């Protein structure tokens, strides 16, 4: 069977649309009660004087966390960023 080489243009691997679930309104532990150890890499965010840590391993899997008043988006092949929710 012959396959036209142009038929695969624009296709890529990875999960389908909406195949990676976001984390919506996560619950946070304190530094004293977290199950994560101190050596774990986190993405730290401070909003209005309140600090939160988002574990890199979880962000790498889910990629998006909606944590009012911000949404955090991580793509390991690009630059991560935080944006305000409206």
C-alpha positions as a Markdown table, in Angstrom:
| # | Residue | x | y | z |
|---|---|---|---|---|
| 1 | Unk | 0.0 | 0.0 | 0.0 |
| 2 | Unk | 1.4 | 3.4 | -1.0 |
| 3 | Unk | 0.9 | 6.4 | 1.4 |
| 4 | Unk | 1.2 | 9.9 | 0.1 |
| 5 | Unk | 4.0 | 11.6 | 2.0 |
| 6 | Unk | 1.9 | 14.8 | 2.4 |
| 7 | Unk | -1.0 | 13.0 | 4.2 |
| 8 | Unk | 1.0 | 13.0 | 7.5 |
| 9 | Unk | 1.7 | 16.8 | 7.4 |
| 10 | Unk | 0.3 | 18.6 | 10.3 |
| 11 | Unk | -0.2 | 15.4 | 12.4 |
| 12 | Unk | 1.6 | 14.9 | 15.6 |
| 13 | Unk | 1.8 | 12.5 | 18.5 |
| 14 | Unk | 0.5 | 12.9 | 22.0 |
| 15 | Unk | -2.9 | 12.8 | 23.5 |
| 16 | Unk | -6.1 | 13.9 | 21.7 |
| 17 | Unk | -7.8 | 17.3 | 22.3 |
| 18 | Unk | -8.8 | 17.5 | 26.0 |
| 19 | Unk | -6.8 | 14.4 | 26.6 |
| 20 | Unk | -4.8 | 16.0 | 29.5 |
| 21 | Unk | -7.1 | 16.9 | 32.3 |
| 22 | Unk | -6.5 | 20.2 | 34.1 |
| 23 | Unk | -6.6 | 20.5 | 37.9 |
| 24 | Unk | -9.4 | 22.9 | 38.9 |
| 25 | Unk | -9.4 | 24.6 | 42.3 |
| 26 | Unk | -6.7 | 22.4 | 43.9 |
| 27 | Unk | -6.5 | 22.0 | 47.7 |
| 28 | Unk | -3.2 | 23.0 | 49.3 |
| 29 | Unk | -1.3 | 21.6 | 52.3 |
| 30 | Unk | 1.0 | 23.6 | 54.6 |
| 31 | Unk | 4.7 | 23.1 | 54.6 |
| 32 | Unk | 4.3 | 21.0 | 57.7 |
| 33 | Unk | 1.6 | 18.7 | 56.3 |
| 34 | Unk | 2.5 | 18.2 | 52.7 |
| 35 | Unk | 3.2 | 14.7 | 51.5 |
| 36 | Unk | 6.0 | 16.0 | 49.2 |
| 37 | Unk | 9.6 | 16.1 | 50.4 |
| 38 | Unk | 11.7 | 19.3 | 50.6 |
| 39 | Unk | 13.8 | 18.1 | 47.6 |
| 40 | Unk | 10.9 | 18.0 | 45.2 |
| 41 | Unk | 11.0 | 20.7 | 42.5 |
| 42 | Unk | 8.0 | 23.1 | 42.6 |
| 43 | Unk | 6.8 | 26.1 | 40.8 |
| 44 | Unk | 6.4 | 28.9 | 43.4 |
| 45 | Unk | 3.8 | 31.6 | 43.0 |
| 46 | Unk | 3.0 | 34.5 | 45.3 |
| 47 | Unk | -0.3 | 36.4 | 44.8 |
| 48 | Unk | -1.4 | 39.1 | 47.2 |
| 49 | Unk | 1.3 | 38.0 | 49.7 |
| 50 | Unk | 0.1 | 34.3 | 49.7 |
| 51 | Unk | 2.7 | 31.8 | 48.6 |
| 52 | Unk | 1.7 | 28.5 | 46.9 |
| 53 | Unk | 3.9 | 25.7 | 45.5 |
| 54 | Unk | 2.8 | 23.6 | 42.6 |
| 55 | Unk | 4.8 | 20.3 | 42.3 |
| 56 | Unk | 6.6 | 20.1 | 39.0 |
| 57 | Unk | 5.9 | 16.4 | 38.6 |
| 58 | Unk | 2.1 | 17.0 | 38.9 |
| 59 | Unk | 2.3 | 20.1 | 36.6 |
| 60 | Unk | 4.3 | 18.1 | 34.1 |
| 61 | Unk | 1.5 | 15.5 | 33.9 |
| 62 | Unk | -1.6 | 17.8 | 34.0 |
| 63 | Unk | 0.0 | 20.9 | 32.4 |
| 64 | Unk | -2.8 | 23.3 | 33.5 |
| 65 | Unk | -3.9 | 24.3 | 37.0 |
| 66 | Unk | -6.8 | 26.7 | 37.5 |
| 67 | Unk | -6.3 | 28.1 | 40.9 |
| 68 | Unk | -8.2 | 31.3 | 41.4 |
| 69 | Unk | -7.1 | 34.1 | 40.8 |
| 70 | Unk | -4.5 | 32.5 | 38.4 |
| 71 | Unk | -4.2 | 29.8 | 35.9 |
| 72 | Unk | -0.8 | 28.1 | 35.6 |
| 73 | Unk | 0.2 | 26.5 | 32.3 |
| 74 | Unk | 3.3 | 24.4 | 31.9 |
| 75 | Unk | 4.7 | 23.0 | 28.7 |
| 76 | Unk | 8.0 | 21.4 | 29.2 |
| 77 | Unk | 9.0 | 22.1 | 25.6 |
| 78 | Unk | 8.3 | 25.8 | 26.0 |
| 79 | Unk | 8.3 | 28.5 | 28.6 |
| 80 | Unk | 5.9 | 28.2 | 31.5 |
| 81 | Unk | 3.7 | 31.1 | 32.5 |
| 82 | Unk | 1.0 | 32.2 | 34.9 |
| 83 | Unk | -1.9 | 34.4 | 33.8 |
| 84 | Unk | -4.7 | 36.1 | 35.8 |
| 85 | Unk | -8.2 | 34.6 | 35.5 |
| 86 | Unk | -11.0 | 37.0 | 34.7 |
